[in-house]
Amino acid sequence: MRGAHSSFTCFRIRSLDWSRGRATARAASHARSNAAREALLRAYAGDRVGLCLFLAALMLDADADLRALHPAEPPAPAELFRRFLRWASRPHRAPPSW
């Protein structure tokens, strides 16, 4: 499972139109991550603990991959938490309808 995620991500980023610059790549990446988050929230509706456990497993895989790729610069645990778990650890509430 480790290699599949990283190679797919690299392929998608390389396929973007780089002539428009990095802002285009960042916006496309952000849109994909938001769509993926929404899909995960739907798939794990009512099971926030299950979602966090799934994401924690992915975070550990990413940590191992990053340490293998960059042994001199291991990833910061706080950064991994921010990228993988912070968004899912808080319940998403609909804004009040005033």
Distance bins in CASP14 RR format, pairs under 12 A and 6 or more apart:
PFRMAT RR
TARGET T0000
AUTHOR 0000-0000-0000
RMODE 2
METHOD distances of the structure
MODEL  1
1 7 0 0 0 0 0 1 0 0 0 0 0
1 8 0 0 0 0 0 1 0 0 0 0 0
1 54 0 0 0 0 0 1 0 0 0 0 0
1 57 0 0 0 0 1 0 0 0 0 0 0
1 58 0 0 0 0 1 0 0 0 0 0 0
1 60 0 0 0 0 0 1 0 0 0 0 0
1 61 1 0 0 1 0 0 0 0 0 0 0
1 62 0 0 0 0 0 1 0 0 0 0 0
1 64 0 0 0 0 0 1 0 0 0 0 0
1 65 0 0 0 0 0 1 0 0 0 0 0
2 8 0 0 0 0 0 1 0 0 0 0 0
2 9 0 0 0 0 0 1 0 0 0 0 0
2 57 0 0 0 0 0 1 0 0 0 0 0
2 58 0 0 0 0 1 0 0 0 0 0 0
2 59 0 0 0 0 0 1 0 0 0 0 0
2 60 0 0 0 0 0 1 0 0 0 0 0
2 61 1 0 1 0 0 0 0 0 0 0 0
2 62 0 0 0 0 1 0 0 0 0 0 0
2 63 0 0 0 0 0 1 0 0 0 0 0
2 64 1 0 0 1 0 0 0 0 0 0 0
2 65 1 0 1 0 0 0 0 0 0 0 0
2 66 0 0 0 0 0 1 0 0 0 0 0
2 67 0 0 0 0 0 1 0 0 0 0 0
2 68 0 0 0 0 1 0 0 0 0 0 0
2 69 0 0 0 0 0 1 0 0 0 0 0
3 9 0 0 0 0 1 0 0 0 0 0 0
3 10 0 0 0 0 1 0 0 0 0 0 0
3 11 0 0 0 0 0 1 0 0 0 0 0
3 58 0 0 0 0 0 1 0 0 0 0 0
3 61 0 0 0 0 1 0 0 0 0 0 0
3 62 0 0 0 0 0 1 0 0 0 0 0
3 64 0 0 0 0 0 1 0 0 0 0 0
3 65 1 0 0 1 0 0 0 0 0 0 0
3 68 0 0 0 0 0 1 0 0 0 0 0
3 69 0 0 0 0 0 1 0 0 0 0 0
4 10 0 0 0 0 0 1 0 0 0 0 0
4 11 0 0 0 0 0 1 0 0 0 0 0
4 58 0 0 0 0 0 1 0 0 0 0 0
4 61 0 0 0 0 0 1 0 0 0 0 0
4 65 0 0 0 0 0 1 0 0 0 0 0
5 11 0 0 0 0 0 1 0 0 0 0 0
5 12 0 0 0 0 0 1 0 0 0 0 0
5 36 0 0 0 0 0 1 0 0 0 0 0
5 57 0 0 0 0 0 1 0 0 0 0 0
5 58 1 0 0 1 0 0 0 0 0 0 0
5 59 0 0 0 0 0 1 0 0 0 0 0
5 61 1 0 0 1 0 0 0 0 0 0 0
5 62 1 0 0 1 0 0 0 0 0 0 0
5 65 0 0 0 0 1 0 0 0 0 0 0
5 84 0 0 0 0 0 1 0 0 0 0 0
6 12 0 0 0 0 0 1 0 0 0 0 0
6 13 0 0 0 0 0 1 0 0 0 0 0
6 58 0 0 0 0 0 1 0 0 0 0 0
6 61 0 0 0 0 1 0 0 0 0 0 0
6 62 0 0 0 0 1 0 0 0 0 0 0
6 64 0 0 0 0 0 1 0 0 0 0 0
6 65 1 0 0 1 0 0 0 0 0 0 0
6 66 0 0 0 0 1 0 0 0 0 0 0
6 68 0 0 0 0 0 1 0 0 0 0 0
6 69 0 0 0 0 1 0 0 0 0 0 0
7 13 0 0 0 0 0 1 0 0 0 0 0
7 14 0 0 0 0 0 1 0 0 0 0 0
7 65 0 0 0 0 0 1 0 0 0 0 0
8 14 0 0 0 0 0 1 0 0 0 0 0
8 15 0 0 0 0 0 1 0 0 0 0 0
8 32 0 0 0 0 0 1 0 0 0 0 0
8 36 0 0 0 0 0 1 0 0 0 0 0
9 15 0 0 0 0 0 1 0 0 0 0 0
9 16 0 0 0 0 0 1 0 0 0 0 0
9 25 0 0 0 0 0 1 0 0 0 0 0
9 28 0 0 0 0 0 1 0 0 0 0 0
9 29 0 0 0 0 1 0 0 0 0 0 0
9 32 0 0 0 0 1 0 0 0 0 0 0
9 33 0 0 0 0 0 1 0 0 0 0 0
9 36 0 0 0 0 0 1 0 0 0 0 0
9 62 0 0 0 0 0 1 0 0 0 0 0
9 65 0 0 0 0 0 1 0 0 0 0 0
10 16 0 0 0 0 0 1 0 0 0 0 0
10 25 0 0 0 0 0 1 0 0 0 0 0
10 29 0 0 0 0 0 1 0 0 0 0 0
10 69 0 0 0 0 0 1 0 0 0 0 0
12 25 0 0 0 0 1 0 0 0 0 0 0
12 28 0 0 0 0 1 0 0 0 0 0 0
12 29 0 0 0 0 1 0 0 0 0 0 0
12 31 0 0 0 0 0 1 0 0 0 0 0
12 32 1 0 0 1 0 0 0 0 0 0 0
12 33 0 0 0 0 0 1 0 0 0 0 0
12 36 0 0 0 0 0 1 0 0 0 0 0
13 22 0 0 0 0 0 1 0 0 0 0 0
13 24 0 0 0 0 0 1 0 0 0 0 0
13 25 1 0 0 1 0 0 0 0 0 0 0
13 26 0 0 0 0 0 1 0 0 0 0 0
13 28 0 0 0 0 1 0 0 0 0 0 0
13 29 1 0 0 1 0 0 0 0 0 0 0
13 32 0 0 0 0 1 0 0 0 0 0 0
14 25 0 0 0 0 1 0 0 0 0 0 0
14 28 0 0 0 0 0 1 0 0 0 0 0
15 24 0 0 0 0 0 1 0 0 0 0 0
15 25 0 0 0 0 0 1 0 0 0 0 0
15 28 0 0 0 0 1 0 0 0 0 0 0
15 29 0 0 0 0 0 1 0 0 0 0 0
15 32 0 0 0 0 0 1 0 0 0 0 0
16 22 0 0 0 0 1 0 0 0 0 0 0
16 23 0 0 0 0 0 1 0 0 0 0 0
16 24 1 0 0 1 0 0 0 0 0 0 0
16 25 1 0 1 0 0 0 0 0 0 0 0
16 26 0 0 0 0 1 0 0 0 0 0 0
16 27 0 0 0 0 1 0 0 0 0 0 0
16 28 1 0 1 0 0 0 0 0 0 0 0
16 29 0 0 0 0 1 0 0 0 0 0 0
16 31 0 0 0 0 0 1 0 0 0 0 0
16 32 0 0 0 0 0 1 0 0 0 0 0
17 23 0 0 0 0 0 1 0 0 0 0 0
17 24 1 0 0 1 0 0 0 0 0 0 0
17 25 0 0 0 0 1 0 0 0 0 0 0
17 27 0 0 0 0 0 1 0 0 0 0 0
17 28 0 0 0 0 1 0 0 0 0 0 0
18 24 1 0 0 1 0 0 0 0 0 0 0
18 25 1 0 0 1 0 0 0 0 0 0 0
18 26 0 0 0 0 0 1 0 0 0 0 0
18 28 0 0 0 0 0 1 0 0 0 0 0
19 25 0 0 0 0 0 1 0 0 0 0 0
20 26 0 0 0 0 0 1 0 0 0 0 0
20 27 0 0 0 0 1 0 0 0 0 0 0
20 28 0 0 0 0 1 0 0 0 0 0 0
21 27 0 0 0 0 0 1 0 0 0 0 0
21 28 0 0 0 0 0 1 0 0 0 0 0
22 28 0 0 0 0 0 1 0 0 0 0 0
22 29 0 0 0 0 0 1 0 0 0 0 0
23 29 0 0 0 0 0 1 0 0 0 0 0
23 30 0 0 0 0 0 1 0 0 0 0 0
24 30 0 0 0 0 0 1 0 0 0 0 0
24 31 0 0 0 0 0 1 0 0 0 0 0
25 31 0 0 0 0 0 1 0 0 0 0 0
25 32 0 0 0 0 0 1 0 0 0 0 0
26 32 0 0 0 0 0 1 0 0 0 0 0
26 33 0 0 0 0 0 1 0 0 0 0 0
27 33 0 0 0 0 0 1 0 0 0 0 0
27 34 0 0 0 0 0 1 0 0 0 0 0
28 34 0 0 0 0 0 1 0 0 0 0 0
28 35 0 0 0 0 0 1 0 0 0 0 0
29 35 0 0 0 0 0 1 0 0 0 0 0
29 36 0 0 0 0 0 1 0 0 0 0 0
29 83 0 0 0 0 0 1 0 0 0 0 0
30 36 0 0 0 0 0 1 0 0 0 0 0
30 37 0 0 0 0 0 1 0 0 0 0 0
31 37 0 0 0 0 0 1 0 0 0 0 0
31 38 0 0 0 0 0 1 0 0 0 0 0
32 38 0 0 0 0 0 1 0 0 0 0 0
32 39 0 0 0 0 0 1 0 0 0 0 0
33 39 0 0 0 0 0 1 0 0 0 0 0
33 40 0 0 0 0 0 1 0 0 0 0 0
33 83 0 0 0 0 1 0 0 0 0 0 0
33 84 0 0 0 0 0 1 0 0 0 0 0
33 87 0 0 0 0 1 0 0 0 0 0 0
34 40 0 0 0 0 0 1 0 0 0 0 0
34 41 0 0 0 0 0 1 0 0 0 0 0
34 87 0 0 0 0 1 0 0 0 0 0 0
35 41 0 0 0 0 0 1 0 0 0 0 0
35 42 0 0 0 0 0 1 0 0 0 0 0
36 42 0 0 0 0 0 1 0 0 0 0 0
36 43 0 0 0 0 0 1 0 0 0 0 0
36 55 0 0 0 0 0 1 0 0 0 0 0
36 58 0 0 0 0 0 1 0 0 0 0 0
36 84 0 0 0 0 0 1 0 0 0 0 0
36 87 0 0 0 0 0 1 0 0 0 0 0
36 88 0 0 0 0 0 1 0 0 0 0 0
37 43 0 0 0 0 0 1 0 0 0 0 0
37 44 0 0 0 0 0 1 0 0 0 0 0
37 51 0 0 0 0 1 0 0 0 0 0 0
37 55 0 0 0 0 1 0 0 0 0 0 0
37 83 0 0 0 0 0 1 0 0 0 0 0
37 84 0 0 0 0 0 1 0 0 0 0 0
37 85 0 0 0 0 0 1 0 0 0 0 0
37 86 0 0 0 0 0 1 0 0 0 0 0
37 87 1 0 0 1 0 0 0 0 0 0 0
37 88 1 0 0 1 0 0 0 0 0 0 0
37 92 0 0 0 0 1 0 0 0 0 0 0
38 44 0 0 0 0 0 1 0 0 0 0 0
38 45 0 0 0 0 0 1 0 0 0 0 0
38 87 0 0 0 0 0 1 0 0 0 0 0
38 88 0 0 0 0 0 1 0 0 0 0 0
38 92 0 0 0 0 1 0 0 0 0 0 0
39 45 0 0 0 0 0 1 0 0 0 0 0
39 51 0 0 0 0 0 1 0 0 0 0 0
40 46 0 0 0 0 0 1 0 0 0 0 0
40 47 0 0 0 0 0 1 0 0 0 0 0
40 48 0 0 0 0 0 1 0 0 0 0 0
40 50 0 0 0 0 0 1 0 0 0 0 0
40 51 1 0 0 1 0 0 0 0 0 0 0
40 52 0 0 0 0 0 1 0 0 0 0 0
40 54 1 0 0 1 0 0 0 0 0 0 0
40 55 1 0 0 1 0 0 0 0 0 0 0
40 58 0 0 0 0 0 1 0 0 0 0 0
40 84 0 0 0 0 0 1 0 0 0 0 0
40 85 0 0 0 0 0 1 0 0 0 0 0
40 87 0 0 0 0 1 0 0 0 0 0 0
40 88 1 0 0 1 0 0 0 0 0 0 0
40 92 0 0 0 0 0 1 0 0 0 0 0
41 47 0 0 0 0 0 1 0 0 0 0 0
41 48 0 0 0 0 1 0 0 0 0 0 0
41 50 0 0 0 0 0 1 0 0 0 0 0
41 51 1 0 0 1 0 0 0 0 0 0 0
41 52 0 0 0 0 0 1 0 0 0 0 0
41 54 0 0 0 0 0 1 0 0 0 0 0
41 55 0 0 0 0 0 1 0 0 0 0 0
41 87 0 0 0 0 1 0 0 0 0 0 0
41 88 1 0 0 1 0 0 0 0 0 0 0
41 90 0 0 0 0 0 1 0 0 0 0 0
41 91 0 0 0 0 0 1 0 0 0 0 0
41 92 1 0 0 1 0 0 0 0 0 0 0
42 51 0 0 0 0 0 1 0 0 0 0 0
42 92 0 0 0 0 0 1 0 0 0 0 0
43 50 0 0 0 0 0 1 0 0 0 0 0
43 51 1 0 0 1 0 0 0 0 0 0 0
43 54 0 0 0 0 1 0 0 0 0 0 0
43 55 0 0 0 0 0 1 0 0 0 0 0
43 88 0 0 0 0 0 1 0 0 0 0 0
44 50 1 0 1 0 0 0 0 0 0 0 0
44 51 1 1 0 0 0 0 0 0 0 0 0
44 52 0 0 0 0 1 0 0 0 0 0 0
44 53 0 0 0 0 1 0 0 0 0 0 0
44 54 1 0 0 1 0 0 0 0 0 0 0
44 55 0 0 0 0 1 0 0 0 0 0 0
44 88 0 0 0 0 1 0 0 0 0 0 0
44 92 0 0 0 0 0 1 0 0 0 0 0
45 51 0 0 0 0 1 0 0 0 0 0 0
45 91 0 0 0 0 0 1 0 0 0 0 0
45 92 0 0 0 0 0 1 0 0 0 0 0
46 52 0 0 0 0 0 1 0 0 0 0 0
46 91 0 0 0 0 1 0 0 0 0 0 0
46 92 0 0 0 0 0 1 0 0 0 0 0
47 53 0 0 0 0 1 0 0 0 0 0 0
47 54 0 0 0 0 1 0 0 0 0 0 0
47 88 0 0 0 0 0 1 0 0 0 0 0
48 54 0 0 0 0 0 1 0 0 0 0 0
48 55 0 0 0 0 0 1 0 0 0 0 0
48 85 0 0 0 0 0 1 0 0 0 0 0
48 87 0 0 0 0 0 1 0 0 0 0 0
48 88 1 0 0 1 0 0 0 0 0 0 0
48 89 0 0 0 0 1 0 0 0 0 0 0
48 90 0 0 0 0 1 0 0 0 0 0 0
48 91 1 0 0 1 0 0 0 0 0 0 0
48 92 0 0 0 0 1 0 0 0 0 0 0
49 55 0 0 0 0 0 1 0 0 0 0 0
49 56 0 0 0 0 0 1 0 0 0 0 0
49 85 0 0 0 0 0 1 0 0 0 0 0
49 88 0 0 0 0 0 1 0 0 0 0 0
49 89 0 0 0 0 0 1 0 0 0 0 0
49 91 0 0 0 0 0 1 0 0 0 0 0
50 56 0 0 0 0 1 0 0 0 0 0 0
50 57 0 0 0 0 0 1 0 0 0 0 0
50 85 0 0 0 0 0 1 0 0 0 0 0
50 88 0 0 0 0 1 0 0 0 0 0 0
50 89 0 0 0 0 0 1 0 0 0 0 0
51 57 0 0 0 0 0 1 0 0 0 0 0
51 58 0 0 0 0 0 1 0 0 0 0 0
51 84 0 0 0 0 0 1 0 0 0 0 0
51 85 0 0 0 0 1 0 0 0 0 0 0
51 87 0 0 0 0 0 1 0 0 0 0 0
51 88 1 0 1 0 0 0 0 0 0 0 0
51 89 0 0 0 0 1 0 0 0 0 0 0
51 90 0 0 0 0 0 1 0 0 0 0 0
51 91 0 0 0 0 0 1 0 0 0 0 0
51 92 0 0 0 0 0 1 0 0 0 0 0
52 58 0 0 0 0 0 1 0 0 0 0 0
52 59 0 0 0 0 1 0 0 0 0 0 0
52 81 0 0 0 0 0 1 0 0 0 0 0
52 84 0 0 0 0 1 0 0 0 0 0 0
52 85 1 0 0 1 0 0 0 0 0 0 0
52 86 0 0 0 0 0 1 0 0 0 0 0
52 87 0 0 0 0 0 1 0 0 0 0 0
52 88 1 0 1 0 0 0 0 0 0 0 0
52 89 1 0 0 1 0 0 0 0 0 0 0
52 90 0 0 0 0 0 1 0 0 0 0 0
52 91 0 0 0 0 0 1 0 0 0 0 0
53 59 0 0 0 0 0 1 0 0 0 0 0
53 60 0 0 0 0 0 1 0 0 0 0 0
53 84 0 0 0 0 0 1 0 0 0 0 0
53 85 0 0 0 0 0 1 0 0 0 0 0
53 88 0 0 0 0 0 1 0 0 0 0 0
53 89 0 0 0 0 0 1 0 0 0 0 0
54 60 0 0 0 0 0 1 0 0 0 0 0
54 61 0 0 0 0 0 1 0 0 0 0 0
54 84 0 0 0 0 1 0 0 0 0 0 0
54 85 0 0 0 0 0 1 0 0 0 0 0
54 88 0 0 0 0 1 0 0 0 0 0 0
55 61 0 0 0 0 0 1 0 0 0 0 0
55 62 0 0 0 0 0 1 0 0 0 0 0
55 80 0 0 0 0 0 1 0 0 0 0 0
55 81 0 0 0 0 1 0 0 0 0 0 0
55 82 0 0 0 0 0 1 0 0 0 0 0
55 83 0 0 0 0 1 0 0 0 0 0 0
55 84 1 0 1 0 0 0 0 0 0 0 0
55 85 1 0 1 0 0 0 0 0 0 0 0
55 86 0 0 0 0 1 0 0 0 0 0 0
55 87 0 0 0 0 1 0 0 0 0 0 0
55 88 1 0 1 0 0 0 0 0 0 0 0
55 89 0 0 0 0 1 0 0 0 0 0 0
56 62 0 0 0 0 0 1 0 0 0 0 0
56 63 0 0 0 0 0 1 0 0 0 0 0
56 77 0 0 0 0 0 1 0 0 0 0 0
56 80 0 0 0 0 1 0 0 0 0 0 0
56 81 0 0 0 0 1 0 0 0 0 0 0
56 84 1 0 0 1 0 0 0 0 0 0 0
56 85 1 0 0 1 0 0 0 0 0 0 0
56 86 0 0 0 0 0 1 0 0 0 0 0
56 88 0 0 0 0 1 0 0 0 0 0 0
56 89 0 0 0 0 0 1 0 0 0 0 0
57 63 0 0 0 0 0 1 0 0 0 0 0
57 64 0 0 0 0 0 1 0 0 0 0 0
57 84 0 0 0 0 1 0 0 0 0 0 0
57 85 0 0 0 0 0 1 0 0 0 0 0
58 64 0 0 0 0 0 1 0 0 0 0 0
58 65 0 0 0 0 0 1 0 0 0 0 0
58 80 0 0 0 0 1 0 0 0 0 0 0
58 83 0 0 0 0 0 1 0 0 0 0 0
58 84 1 0 0 1 0 0 0 0 0 0 0
58 85 0 0 0 0 1 0 0 0 0 0 0
58 88 0 0 0 0 0 1 0 0 0 0 0
59 65 0 0 0 0 0 1 0 0 0 0 0
59 66 0 0 0 0 0 1 0 0 0 0 0
59 75 0 0 0 0 1 0 0 0 0 0 0
59 77 0 0 0 0 1 0 0 0 0 0 0
59 78 0 0 0 0 0 1 0 0 0 0 0
59 79 0 0 0 0 0 1 0 0 0 0 0
59 80 1 0 1 0 0 0 0 0 0 0 0
59 81 1 0 0 1 0 0 0 0 0 0 0
59 82 0 0 0 0 0 1 0 0 0 0 0
59 83 1 0 0 1 0 0 0 0 0 0 0
59 84 1 1 0 0 0 0 0 0 0 0 0
59 85 1 0 0 1 0 0 0 0 0 0 0
59 86 0 0 0 0 0 1 0 0 0 0 0
59 88 0 0 0 0 0 1 0 0 0 0 0
59 89 0 0 0 0 0 1 0 0 0 0 0
60 66 0 0 0 0 0 1 0 0 0 0 0
60 67 0 0 0 0 0 1 0 0 0 0 0
60 75 0 0 0 0 0 1 0 0 0 0 0
60 77 0 0 0 0 0 1 0 0 0 0 0
60 80 0 0 0 0 1 0 0 0 0 0 0
60 81 0 0 0 0 0 1 0 0 0 0 0
60 84 0 0 0 0 1 0 0 0 0 0 0
60 85 0 0 0 0 0 1 0 0 0 0 0
61 67 0 0 0 0 0 1 0 0 0 0 0
61 68 0 0 0 0 0 1 0 0 0 0 0
61 75 0 0 0 0 0 1 0 0 0 0 0
61 80 0 0 0 0 0 1 0 0 0 0 0
61 84 0 0 0 0 1 0 0 0 0 0 0
62 68 0 0 0 0 0 1 0 0 0 0 0
62 69 0 0 0 0 0 1 0 0 0 0 0
62 70 0 0 0 0 0 1 0 0 0 0 0
62 74 0 0 0 0 0 1 0 0 0 0 0
62 75 1 0 0 1 0 0 0 0 0 0 0
62 77 0 0 0 0 0 1 0 0 0 0 0
62 79 0 0 0 0 0 1 0 0 0 0 0
62 80 1 0 0 1 0 0 0 0 0 0 0
62 81 0 0 0 0 0 1 0 0 0 0 0
62 83 0 0 0 0 1 0 0 0 0 0 0
62 84 1 0 0 1 0 0 0 0 0 0 0
62 85 0 0 0 0 0 1 0 0 0 0 0
63 69 0 0 0 0 0 1 0 0 0 0 0
63 70 0 0 0 0 0 1 0 0 0 0 0
63 74 1 0 0 1 0 0 0 0 0 0 0
63 75 1 0 1 0 0 0 0 0 0 0 0
63 76 0 0 0 0 0 1 0 0 0 0 0
63 77 0 0 0 0 1 0 0 0 0 0 0
63 79 0 0 0 0 0 1 0 0 0 0 0
63 80 1 0 1 0 0 0 0 0 0 0 0
63 81 0 0 0 0 0 1 0 0 0 0 0
63 83 0 0 0 0 0 1 0 0 0 0 0
63 84 0 0 0 0 1 0 0 0 0 0 0
64 70 0 0 0 0 0 1 0 0 0 0 0
64 71 0 0 0 0 0 1 0 0 0 0 0
64 74 0 0 0 0 0 1 0 0 0 0 0
64 75 0 0 0 0 1 0 0 0 0 0 0
64 80 0 0 0 0 0 1 0 0 0 0 0
65 71 0 0 0 0 0 1 0 0 0 0 0
65 74 0 0 0 0 0 1 0 0 0 0 0
65 75 0 0 0 0 1 0 0 0 0 0 0
65 80 0 0 0 0 0 1 0 0 0 0 0
66 72 0 0 0 0 0 1 0 0 0 0 0
66 73 0 0 0 0 1 0 0 0 0 0 0
66 74 1 0 0 1 0 0 0 0 0 0 0
66 75 1 0 1 0 0 0 0 0 0 0 0
66 76 0 0 0 0 0 1 0 0 0 0 0
66 77 0 0 0 0 0 1 0 0 0 0 0
66 79 0 0 0 0 1 0 0 0 0 0 0
66 80 0 0 0 0 1 0 0 0 0 0 0
66 83 0 0 0 0 0 1 0 0 0 0 0
66 84 0 0 0 0 0 1 0 0 0 0 0
67 73 0 0 0 0 1 0 0 0 0 0 0
67 74 1 0 1 0 0 0 0 0 0 0 0
67 75 1 0 0 1 0 0 0 0 0 0 0
67 76 0 0 0 0 0 1 0 0 0 0 0
67 77 0 0 0 0 0 1 0 0 0 0 0
67 80 0 0 0 0 0 1 0 0 0 0 0
68 74 0 0 0 0 0 1 0 0 0 0 0
68 75 0 0 0 0 0 1 0 0 0 0 0
69 75 0 0 0 0 1 0 0 0 0 0 0
70 76 0 0 0 0 0 1 0 0 0 0 0
73 79 0 0 0 0 0 1 0 0 0 0 0
74 80 0 0 0 0 1 0 0 0 0 0 0
75 81 0 0 0 0 0 1 0 0 0 0 0
75 82 0 0 0 0 0 1 0 0 0 0 0
75 83 0 0 0 0 1 0 0 0 0 0 0
75 84 0 0 0 0 0 1 0 0 0 0 0
76 82 0 0 0 0 1 0 0 0 0 0 0
76 83 0 0 0 0 0 1 0 0 0 0 0
77 83 0 0 0 0 0 1 0 0 0 0 0
77 84 0 0 0 0 0 1 0 0 0 0 0
77 85 0 0 0 0 0 1 0 0 0 0 0
78 84 0 0 0 0 0 1 0 0 0 0 0
78 85 0 0 0 0 0 1 0 0 0 0 0
78 86 0 0 0 0 1 0 0 0 0 0 0
79 85 0 0 0 0 0 1 0 0 0 0 0
79 86 0 0 0 0 0 1 0 0 0 0 0
80 86 0 0 0 0 1 0 0 0 0 0 0
81 87 0 0 0 0 0 1 0 0 0 0 0
81 88 0 0 0 0 0 1 0 0 0 0 0
81 89 0 0 0 0 1 0 0 0 0 0 0
82 88 0 0 0 0 0 1 0 0 0 0 0
82 89 0 0 0 0 0 1 0 0 0 0 0
END
